[in-house]
């Protein structure tokens, strides 16, 4: 059964109002998280989970909220702002369940998927422990984690109530009384920040770093040295860029520039320096992947995402040409391109990551071999490894 979603976005932060902002109180929904506002991040999560329509319940429409709606609409995510219960009753669909996201709730995507998989009344819960003391208590055993799904009957039965009441807590209590199904979050996920309620920018930054460091629910599009070495460096760099709100596309362009500078260095006869620059370009590209993943943007499998790696393949050809082994460089670049596309487009499922000889793997091997026997020896050894990797892909697919 399809469902819609409503995001509560009217509570203020615990921070003192800033005079630079005219003394106004900042909303939790406006906190910066994963490259944009928290409410935009929540809306992208709901859309990824399958919400057909998203409503944002606000106390006042601000420019920041309007810009967030414009960005979501540009990405073909149906979203609208509602200011009161009357508007919510008018806008909410009566033929599908409603997913409710609490104000300031940051929840890992896998729990959105788990709640969305059960029709009817569903609550995301935490065990009642000292670590979960900041969440709303349900009973002596559980606390509410900030996400629930309710049926149309329960939703509109609650919305028809008279008086001044809180939508989040009232719907949560109604779902509990209706015997809603409970999805319980493990204690370790709570401690790791994969479920949190943030009330300030500092707490939002801490949760962002925790989620970026884990990312266990995101499918990998890497292999070889990118998976084992370069991605670890990218995971260290991404949190620093996240705090500065650097867009992923700018990081990607930086990776392209670094890789191109490496090719130029190889042309000028500095192969070791060129290889290091090309490796830096690959690290920047992987960092851009992580920033985009945390921001819940769809995985970029287009040619722009592949450009740093494609420039590296050009660099491999240049290395071969400068070492007097032009054909070896061309053959190696073709083999690496096949592996690259297989990994990036998820055509290498079931393969061991160490069997995938990627551009990063080739650069590291060539660098080490150059220190011992020269570039031509590294190209020959890398070509043999690439042949074995392509062979494992073909034979693995056959099996």
Protein Blocks (a to p, Z undefined) as FASTA:
>chain_A
ZZddddddfbccfbdcdfkloopacdfklpceehiafklmmmmmmmmnopabdcdddfbd
cfklmmmmmmmmmnopacdddfbfklmmmmpcckbccddddehiacdfklmmmmmmpgcj
ddddddddfklmmpccfblmbccehiacddfklmmmmmmpgcjddfklmmmmmmmmnopa
cddddfklmmnopaccdfbfklmmmmmmmmmmnommbccfbehjllmmmmmmmmmmmmmm
mmnopafklmmmmmmmmmmmmmmmmmnopaklmmmmmmmmmmmmmmmmmmmmmnopacdf
bfklmmmmmmmmmmmmmmmmmnopaklmmmmmmmmmmmmmmmmnopaghiafklpccfkl
mmmmmmmmmmmnojklmmmmmmmmmmmmmmmmmmmmmZZ
